[in-house]
Amino acid sequence: MGALILAFWRILLLRAGPQSAPASTTVLWLALLLHGTVGLLLALIAMSLPLALLYALVSTLSMVAMVHGLLLLFKKSARTLQSLSALAAGEALLGLLLLPPSLLYYLGSRGEGMSLLLALLSLLVMGWNVALAAHIFRHALGVSRGLGFLYSVVYLIIAVTLGDMVSMAGGGRMKIHILGICGTFMGGMALLARAQGHEVSGQDAGVYPPMSSQLAEQGITLHEGYGPEAIPEDVDMVVIGNALSRGNPAVEQVLNRGLPYTSGAQWLSDNFLQGKWVLAVAGTHGKTTTAAMLAWILEYAGMKPGFLIGGIPQNFGLSARPGESPFFVVEADEYDTAFFDKRSKFVHYRPRTLVLNNLEFDHADIFDDLAAIQRQFHHLVRTVPEQGLILAPQHDANLDAVLRQGCWTPVETFGGSKGWLARNGSRDGSRFDVYFVEEKQGTVAWGLLGQHNVNNALAAIGAARHSGVPAAQAIHALCEFENVKRRMELRGEVNGIRVYDDFAHHPTAIATTLAGLRNKVGTARIIAVLEPRSNTMKMGVHKETLLPSLQEADRVFIYTPQGLGWSLPAAAPASVSVCSDFEQLLSAVLAEARAGDHLLVMSNGGFNGIHGKLLQGLQGVDG
């Protein structure tokens, strides 16, 4: 070993004699191995692992190719071996010099002094490489100093260009900061950015499970609140969620500092959807569940799709992933894109397969009326290619009006008397036969409830068929489908009392969710606990239709915190209780519950962690 180290240094300094040819061969391959290792370590500081491996491979292979060519040209002379060993090892050793400060910079030591040190070391390494390569080429090729210098410059230009090409192909590692990161869409986007190898952080006013837990598990740093100090000094891109507006401290900091920023929908389009077969699911209700079904069908069929879904499908355990195929499933929300882009998010996605589940008035904080929403839906319809496919319910007057404005894409219907149909179904929707153009495709038997989920399944089967999955295979997949978290999710059972969590926050969704549960449990008591948390609910747009949507429940508790801005009609049934204090609400529900009850909590937010508090409190209820 000592002799090998001595030979290494003698060869590196070009002081070995012709008799060192065997040692030179060993040293050459060791030097190439060192060259590749150092290249990988340096690349890992700036790139994801797959990209770093590619960078190191390209760099080392270019060196091997040059070595092989010169060895053939000069008949493996001892002097050539020594020269090439020196070139490979010299570059690797100079790279090692850059490792410690580069690593410190990556870990956060990014002051002006560290930046200056890195710049000086980089110049030193570059200059030394030119001088070393010129010296080596002069000896290996037997040319003048001038030609040796010229060859070294050409070599370094080629090496740097190859490295830049690899880096640019993957976009390089970026530091991305997300404002509004715990929203369902923005949280999924954060997972996609992390999967690409970017360093991701973010902040939000409300950090609560399941999204906060999912992000933390992926190593994403979260900050509570919108303090401007949470935005990294060296951030490469700020992605701003649509919940933020001018006046927000973090938004103002981004603008004042002149930081690069974009919207979540635009970032998704630019970084993931270009060149993909996008399958988008839009509509007022059922987007998350249908998108989850569609992604699972493609996964079951071995197509390994990417997806971004506004919830956590339990078949996958996460709300977004890049995928390993051209297919990408996205939940297509009609809410506006950002404070600087008032188009609906879904116009950025350019789907090839589009599901339109349904359409009602919602999002009263950004849309004046139903016609304004229909206008945005028609913008989406305009982006679907002629060779694409749109799936829409047969009987939805609001969507029919959208399609009558102009449609250039074939349309298949579901949930009516033609197209995709469900027949011979159980009362609760847990089993039904699937038909397409009057031909039976198979039978779905699953754990989901309600006619709304039957329609969601028909739409997902039709969309999957368009991307190449036979209907029979899609039906088999749905028999193994596990619903999205917070969609009729059973959170626990204590003393014979079942506690469910559901995302319903619109009267139509509330009614269909309760109807599905009623058909499942028969005459057992249902206690509904509702937090009217969405912006449309807070504005009182649905106050006249809210109570009728709850009629399947035997007992209703509605949480109305201060600032709600409206109150229920005075003629509310005796079975409906309204509480403005959360602790009083919790106590009232616990006092009401008894063995055999089904306690359904509905909110599109965290609801102060009520599910866990109910389960804990129910420990004292007699079975």
C-alpha positions in Angstrom: 0.0 0.0 0.0 2.8 2.4 0.9 4.5 1.7 -2.5 1.2 2.3 -4.3 0.8 5.7 -2.5 4.4 6.6 -3.4 3.8 5.6 -7.0 0.6 7.6 -7.0 2.3 10.8 -6.0 5.3 10.3 -8.3 3.0 9.6 -11.2 0.8 12.6 -10.3 3.9 14.9 -10.3 5.1 13.3 -13.6 8.4 12.2 -11.8 8.1 8.5 -12.4 10.3 6.7 -15.0 9.2 4.3 -17.8 9.6 1.3 -15.5 6.4 2.5 -13.7 4.0 1.4 -16.4 2.3 -1.4 -14.4 1.9 0.9 -11.4 0.7 3.6 -13.7 -2.1 1.3 -14.9 -3.3 0.7 -11.4 -3.0 4.3 -10.4 -4.9 5.3 -13.6 -8.0 3.3 -12.7 -7.8 4.3 -9.0 -7.7 7.9 -10.2 -10.7 7.4 -12.5 -12.6 5.9 -9.5 -11.6 8.8 -7.3 -12.6 11.2 -10.1 -16.1 9.7 -10.3 -16.5 9.6 -6.5 -15.6 13.2 -6.0 -17.8 14.2 -9.0 -20.7 12.4 -7.3 -20.1 14.0 -3.9 -20.0 17.5 -5.4 -23.0 16.8 -7.6 -25.1 15.6 -4.6 -24.6 19.0 -3.0 -26.4 20.7 -5.8 -28.6 17.9 -7.3 -30.9 15.0 -6.5 -29.4 11.6 -6.3 -30.4 10.3 -9.8 -29.2 13.5 -11.4 -25.9 13.5 -9.4 -25.3 9.9 -10.4 -25.8 10.9 -14.1 -23.5 13.8 -13.7 -20.7 11.8 -12.2 -21.2 9.0 -14.8 -21.0 11.4 -17.7 -18.0 13.2 -16.3 -16.1 10.0 -15.6 -17.1 8.4 -18.9 -15.9 11.4 -20.8 -12.5 11.0 -19.0 -12.5 7.2 -19.7 -13.2 7.9 -23.4 -10.3 10.3 -23.6 -8.0 8.0 -21.8 -9.0 5.1 -24.1 -8.5 7.1 -27.2 -5.1 8.4 -26.2 -3.9 5.0 -25.0 -4.8 3.6 -28.4 -3.1 6.5 -30.1 0.1 6.3 -28.2 0.3 2.5 -27.7 0.0 2.6 -23.9 3.4 4.1 -23.4 4.5 4.6 -19.8 4.6 8.3 -20.2 1.1 8.4 -21.5 -0.2 6.3 -18.6 1.5 8.6 -16.2 0.1 11.7 -17.9 -3.4 10.5 -18.0 -3.2 9.3 -14.4 -2.1 12.7 -13.4 -4.9 14.4 -15.3 -7.6 12.2 -13.7 -6.2 12.3 -10.2 -5.3 16.0 -10.3 -8.9 16.9 -11.1 -10.2 14.7 -8.4 -7.9 16.0 -5.8 -8.7 19.6 -6.7 -12.4 18.7 -6.4 -11.7 17.4 -2.9 -10.4 20.8 -2.1 -13.9 22.2 -2.9 -15.9 19.6 -0.9 -15.7 21.1 2.6 -16.7 24.7 1.8 -19.3 23.4 -0.7 -20.8 21.2 2.0 -20.8 24.0 4.6 -22.5 26.3 2.0 -25.2 23.6 1.4 -25.8 23.2 5.1 -26.5 26.9 5.6 -23.2 28.8 6.0 -24.1 31.3 3.2 -22.7 34.6 4.3 -20.7 36.9 2.0 -17.4 35.5 3.3 -18.3 31.9 2.4 -19.6 32.9 -1.0 -16.3 34.8 -1.7 -14.2 31.8 -0.5 -16.1 29.5 -2.8 -15.6 31.8 -5.7 -11.9 32.2 -5.1 -11.5 28.4 -4.7 -13.4 27.8 -7.9 -11.2 30.2 -9.8 -8.1 28.5 -8.3 -9.3 25.1 -9.2 -10.1 26.2 -12.7 -6.8 27.9 -13.2 -4.9 25.0 -11.8 -6.8 22.6 -14.0 -5.8 24.6 -17.1 -2.2 24.6 -16.1 -2.1 21.0 -15.1 -3.9 19.8 -18.2 -1.6 21.9 -20.4 1.4 20.4 -18.8 0.0 16.9 -19.1 -1.1 17.2 -22.8 2.4 18.7 -23.6 4.1 15.6 -22.2 1.6 13.0 -23.5 1.3 14.4 -27.0 4.8 15.8 -27.4 3.6 19.2 -28.4 4.7 22.7 -27.6 3.5 24.6 -24.5 1.1 26.7 -26.6 -0.6 23.7 -28.2 -0.7 22.0 -24.8 -2.5 25.0 -23.3 -4.9 25.1 -26.3 -5.8 21.4 -25.8 -6.3 21.9 -22.1 -8.8 24.8 -22.7 -10.7 22.7 -25.3 -10.8 19.8 -22.9 -12.1 21.9 -20.0 -14.8 23.5 -22.2 -16.1 20.1 -23.2 -16.1 18.9 -19.6 -17.9 21.9 -18.3 -20.4 21.9 -21.1 -21.3 18.2 -20.5 -21.8 19.0 -16.8 -24.0 22.0 -17.6 -26.1 19.9 -20.0 -26.8 17.3 -17.3 -27.5 20.0 -14.7 -29.8 21.9 -17.0 -31.6 18.7 -18.1 -32.9 18.2 -14.6 -33.3 21.9 -13.8 -30.8 21.6 -11.0 -31.5 21.6 -7.3 -33.5 24.6 -6.2 -34.5 26.1 -2.8 -38.3 26.5 -3.1 -40.5 28.2 -0.4 -44.2 27.7 -0.5 -46.7 30.2 1.0 -49.9 28.4 2.0 -48.2 25.0 2.1 -50.8 23.1 4.2 -53.5 23.6 1.6 -54.4 20.3 0.0 -53.1 21.4 -3.5 -50.0 23.3 -2.3 -49.1 20.5 0.1 -49.2 18.0 -2.8 -47.1 20.4 -5.0 -44.6 20.5 -2.2 -44.3 16.7 -2.3 -43.7 16.8 -6.0 -41.0 19.4 -5.7 -39.3 17.4 -2.9 -39.5 14.3 -5.1 -37.6 16.2 -7.8 -34.8 16.7 -5.4 -35.5 20.4 -4.5 -35.1 21.7 -1.0 -38.6 22.6 0.1 -39.9 24.7 3.0 -43.1 26.6 3.6 -45.4 28.4 5.9 -49.2 28.5 6.6 -51.5 30.1 9.1 -53.2 26.8 9.9 -50.8 23.8 10.2 -52.8 20.7 11.0 -53.0 17.0 10.1 -53.2 15.1 7.8 -51.3 17.4 5.5 -48.8 18.7 8.1 -47.9 15.2 9.1 -47.4 14.1 5.5 -45.1 17.0 4.8 -43.1 16.5 8.0 -42.6 12.9 7.1 -41.0 13.9 3.8 -38.5 16.2 5.5 -40.2 19.5 4.5 -39.7 22.3 7.0 -42.9 24.0 8.1 -43.4 27.5 9.7 -46.5 28.5 11.5 -47.9 31.9 10.4 -46.8 34.3 7.7 -43.8 36.0 9.3 -41.5 37.4 6.5 -38.5 36.1 8.4 -39.4 32.5 7.5 -38.6 33.1 3.8 -35.0 31.9 3.2 -32.4 34.5 2.2 -31.2 32.5 -0.7 -34.5 31.2 -1.9 -34.7 30.4 -5.7 -38.4 30.4 -6.1 -41.4 31.3 -4.0 -44.7 29.6 -4.8 -47.7 31.5 -3.6 -51.0 29.8 -2.8 -54.4 31.3 -3.9 -55.4 31.8 -0.3 -52.9 34.7 0.1 -53.5 38.2 -1.1 -51.9 41.6 -1.0 -51.3 42.8 2.6 -50.1 39.4 3.7 -46.7 40.0 5.4 -45.0 37.2 3.5 -46.4 38.3 0.2 -45.2 41.9 0.8 -41.8 40.6 1.6 -41.6 38.7 -1.6 -42.6 41.8 -3.6 -40.3 44.1 -1.7 -37.3 41.9 -2.1 -38.0 41.3 -5.8 -37.9 37.5 -5.3 -38.9 35.3 -8.2 -42.4 33.9 -7.6 -45.1 31.9 -9.3 -48.4 30.2 -8.6 -48.9 26.5 -7.6 -50.8 25.7 -10.8 -48.3 27.4 -13.0 -45.4 25.6 -11.3 -47.2 22.3 -11.7 -47.8 22.9 -15.4 -44.2 24.0 -16.1 -42.5 21.3 -14.1 -44.7 18.2 -14.4 -47.5 18.4 -17.0 -45.5 19.3 -20.1 -45.7 16.4 -22.5 -47.9 14.3 -20.2 -51.2 12.6 -20.8 -53.1 14.7 -18.2 -56.3 13.2 -16.7 -58.1 16.0 -14.9 -61.1 15.7 -12.6 -63.2 18.9 -12.2 -66.6 19.7 -10.7 -68.2 21.2 -7.6 -68.3 17.8 -5.7 -66.4 14.5 -5.8 -63.1 15.8 -7.4 -60.9 14.3 -4.8 -62.5 10.9 -4.5 -62.9 10.5 -8.3 -59.3 11.5 -8.9 -58.1 9.1 -6.2 -60.2 6.3 -7.9 -58.7 7.1 -11.3 -55.1 7.2 -10.0 -55.7 3.8 -8.3 -57.1 2.2 -11.4 -54.1 3.2 -13.4 -51.8 2.0 -10.6 -53.6 -1.3 -10.5 -53.2 -1.7 -14.2 -49.4 -1.3 -13.8 -49.2 2.2 -15.4 -47.5 3.9 -12.4 -49.1 7.3 -12.9 -48.1 10.5 -11.3 -50.9 12.4 -9.5 -51.8 15.4 -7.4 -54.9 15.0 -5.4 -56.6 17.3 -2.8 -56.5 14.6 -0.1 -54.6 11.5 0.9 -55.8 8.3 -1.0 -55.3 5.5 1.4 -54.2 3.1 -1.4 -51.1 5.4 -1.8 -50.6 7.0 1.6 -49.7 10.4 0.1 -51.4 13.0 -1.9 -48.9 13.5 -4.8 -46.1 11.7 -6.6 -44.2 12.3 -9.9 -45.0 8.8 -11.3 -43.0 6.7 -13.8 -45.1 7.0 -16.9 -46.6 9.7 -19.2 -49.9 9.6 -17.3 -50.7 12.2 -14.7 -53.9 12.5 -12.7 -54.8 15.9 -11.3 -57.7 17.2 -9.2 -58.7 20.2 -11.3 -60.1 23.0 -9.0 -62.0 25.9 -10.3 -60.8 28.3 -7.6 -58.7 31.2 -8.8 -54.9 30.7 -9.3 -53.3 33.4 -7.2 -53.7 37.1 -6.3 -51.9 38.0 -9.5 -53.7 35.4 -11.7 -57.5 35.3 -11.4 -58.1 32.5 -13.8 -59.2 29.2 -12.4 -56.4 26.9 -11.6 -57.6 24.2 -14.0 -56.9 26.2 -17.1 -53.2 25.6 -16.6 -53.5 21.8 -16.8 -54.3 21.2 -20.5 -55.9 17.8 -20.0 -56.3 15.1 -22.6 -59.0 13.3 -20.6 -61.4 15.5 -18.6 -64.0 14.4 -16.1 -66.7 17.0 -15.3 -68.5 15.6 -12.2 -71.2 18.2 -11.6 -71.5 22.0 -11.4 -73.3 24.2 -8.8 -72.7 27.6 -7.4 -69.8 27.8 -4.9 -66.8 29.9 -4.0 -69.0 33.0 -3.6 -65.9 34.9 -2.4 -64.5 35.0 -6.0 -67.5 34.2 -8.3 -70.4 36.6 -8.6 -72.8 34.0 -9.9 -73.1 30.7 -11.6 -72.5 32.1 -15.0 -69.1 33.3 -13.9 -68.2 29.7 -12.9 -69.6 28.3 -16.1 -67.3 30.7 -18.1 -64.3 29.3 -16.4 -65.4 25.8 -17.0 -65.8 26.6 -20.7 -62.2 27.9 -20.7 -61.2 24.5 -19.5 -63.3 22.7 -22.1 -61.6 24.8 -24.8 -58.2 23.3 -23.8 -59.1 19.6 -24.3 -57.9 18.3 -27.7 -60.1 17.0 -30.5 -58.6 13.5 -29.9 -59.2 13.7 -26.2 -62.3 12.8 -24.2 -64.8 14.5 -21.9 -66.9 12.6 -19.4 -70.0 14.4 -18.0 -73.2 13.4 -16.2 -76.1 12.9 -18.5 -78.4 15.1 -16.4 -76.7 18.2 -15.2 -78.3 21.3 -16.7 -75.4 23.6 -15.5 -72.8 21.5 -17.3 -75.0 21.1 -20.4 -75.1 24.9 -20.6 -71.3 24.9 -20.5 -70.9 22.3 -23.3 -73.5 24.2 -25.5 -71.2 27.2 -25.5 -68.9 25.1 -27.7 -67.3 21.6 -27.5 -64.7 20.2 -29.9 -64.1 16.9 -28.1 -66.0 13.7 -27.9 -68.3 13.4 -24.8 -69.3 10.2 -23.0 -72.0 10.4 -20.3 -72.5 8.6 -17.1 -75.1 8.3 -14.4 -78.2 8.5 -16.7 -79.9 6.2 -19.2 -77.1 5.9 -21.7 -73.3 5.8 -21.7 -71.8 4.5 -18.4 -74.6 3.1 -16.2 -75.0 1.5 -12.8 -77.7 -1.1 -12.4 -78.9 -3.7 -9.8 -77.2 -1.7 -7.1 -77.6 -2.1 -3.3 -79.5 0.6 -1.5 -76.3 2.0 0.1 -74.2 1.9 -3.0 -71.8 -0.7 -1.8 -72.5 -3.0 -4.7 -73.6 -2.4 -8.3 -73.2 -3.6 -11.9 -71.5 -1.4 -14.5 -72.8 -1.1 -18.0 -71.4 0.7 -21.0 -73.6 1.1 -24.2 -76.0 -1.6 -22.7 -73.2 -4.2 -22.2 -72.3 -5.4 -18.7 -68.7 -4.7 -17.9 -68.6 -6.2 -14.3 -69.7 -5.7 -10.7 -68.2 -3.3 -8.2 -68.3 -4.5 -4.6 -66.5 -2.1 -2.2 -66.7 -0.3 1.1 -67.8 3.1 -0.1 -71.4 4.5 0.4 -73.8 6.6 -1.5 -75.1 7.2 -5.0 -72.6 10.1 -5.4 -69.7 7.5 -5.2 -71.4 5.2 -7.7 -71.4 8.1 -10.2 -67.8 8.9 -9.2 -66.8 5.3 -10.0 -68.5 5.4 -13.4 -66.6 8.5 -14.3 -63.3 7.0 -13.2 -63.9 3.8 -15.1 -64.7 5.8 -18.3 -61.6 8.0 -17.9 -59.3 5.0 -17.3 -60.7 3.3 -20.4 -59.8 6.3 -22.5 -56.1 5.9 -21.3 -56.0 2.2 -22.2 -57.4 0.4 -19.1 -60.2 -2.2 -20.0 -63.4 -1.5 -18.0 -63.2 -5.0 -16.4 -59.8 -4.3 -15.0 -60.9 -0.9 -13.7 -63.8 -2.6 -11.9 -61.5 -5.1 -10.3 -59.3 -2.2 -9.1 -62.2 -0.4 -7.5 -63.1 -3.5 -5.6 -59.8 -2.9 -3.8 -60.1 0.9 -3.6 -59.7 2.5 -0.2 -61.3 5.9 0.1 -59.5 9.2 0.7 -58.8 10.3 4.2 -61.5 12.6 5.6 -64.1 11.1 3.2 -66.4 9.2 5.4 -63.3 8.0 7.3 -64.0 6.0 10.4 -61.8 7.6 13.0 -62.7 5.2 15.8 -65.3 3.4 17.8 -65.7 3.8 21.6 -68.3 2.1 23.7 -70.4 1.2 20.6 -70.3 4.8 19.2 -68.7 5.3 15.8 -67.0 8.6 14.9 -66.6 9.5 11.2 -64.7 12.4 9.6 -66.0 13.9 6.3 -64.9 16.9 4.2 -68.5 17.8 3.2 -69.0 21.6 3.3 -71.7 22.3 0.7 -75.4 21.4 1.2 -75.4 19.0 -1.7 -72.3 17.1 -0.4 -73.8 17.1 3.1 -77.1 15.7 1.9 -75.5 12.9 -0.2 -73.0 12.0 2.5 -75.8 11.7 5.1 -78.0 9.7 2.6 -75.2 7.2 2.0 -74.7 6.7 5.8 -78.5 6.4 6.4 -78.8 3.7 3.8 -75.9 1.9 5.4 -77.0 2.1 9.1 -80.8 1.9 8.6 -82.7 3.2 11.7 -79.7 3.7 13.9 -79.2 7.2 15.2 -77.0 9.6 13.3 -75.6 12.7 15.0 -74.2 15.3 12.6 -71.7 17.8 13.8 -71.0 20.6 11.3 -68.5 23.4 11.0 -69.6 25.8 8.3 -66.0 26.8 7.5 -65.8 27.4 3.8 -65.8 31.0 2.5 -69.1 30.5 0.8 -70.6 29.1 4.0 -69.3 31.9 6.1 -70.9 34.4 3.7 -74.3 32.8 4.3 -74.9 31.9 0.6 -76.2 28.4 1.6 -78.0 29.3 4.8 -81.4 28.6 3.3 -80.4 25.1 2.0 -78.3 24.1 4.9 -81.0 22.7 7.2 -82.8 20.7 4.5 -79.5 19.1 3.7 -79.2 17.7 7.2 -82.7 16.1 7.4 -81.3 12.5 7.4 -79.6 13.2 10.7 -81.5 12.5 14.0 -79.6 15.1 15.9 -77.6 18.1 14.5 -75.0 20.3 16.2 -73.7 23.3 14.2 -70.7 25.3 15.3 -71.1 29.0 14.7 -68.0 30.9 16.0 -67.8 34.7 16.2 -67.6 36.4 12.8 -69.8 33.9 11.0 -71.9 36.8 9.7 -75.3 35.0 9.6 -77.6 32.9 11.8 -79.9 30.1 11.1 -83.7 30.7 10.7 -85.6 31.0 14.0 -87.8 28.2 13.0 -85.0 25.6 13.1 -86.2 22.2 14.3 -85.7 21.2 17.9 -83.3 18.5 16.8 -80.8 21.2 15.7 -78.5 22.9 18.3 -76.3 25.9 17.5 -73.2 26.5 19.6 -70.8 29.5 19.3 -68.4 28.1 22.0 -66.4 25.1 21.0 -66.1 23.6 24.5 -69.9 23.9 25.0 -70.4 22.2 21.6 -68.0 19.3 22.6 -69.8 18.8 25.9 -73.2 18.9 24.3 -72.3 16.2 21.7 -70.7 14.0 24.4 -73.8 14.3 26.5 -76.1 13.3 23.6 -74.1 10.3 22.3 -75.1 6.8 23.4 -74.2 3.3 22.3 -75.2 2.4 18.8 -74.9 6.0 17.5 -73.1 7.1 14.4 -71.4 10.4 15.0 -70.6 12.2 11.7 -68.3 15.3 11.8 -68.3 17.5 8.7 -65.7 20.3 8.1 -63.2 21.2 5.5 -60.7 22.3 8.2 -59.2 20.9 11.4 -62.2 21.8 13.5 -60.0 22.3 16.6 -59.1 18.6 16.6 -62.6 17.6 17.5 -62.3 14.0 16.4 -59.7 13.0 18.8 -61.4 15.0 21.6 -64.7 13.2 21.0 -63.0 9.8 21.0 -61.3 10.6 24.2 -64.5 12.0 25.8 -66.5 9.0 24.7 -64.4 6.8 27.0 -66.7 7.9 29.8 -69.9 7.2 28.0 -71.7 4.0 29.1 -71.9 1.3 26.4 
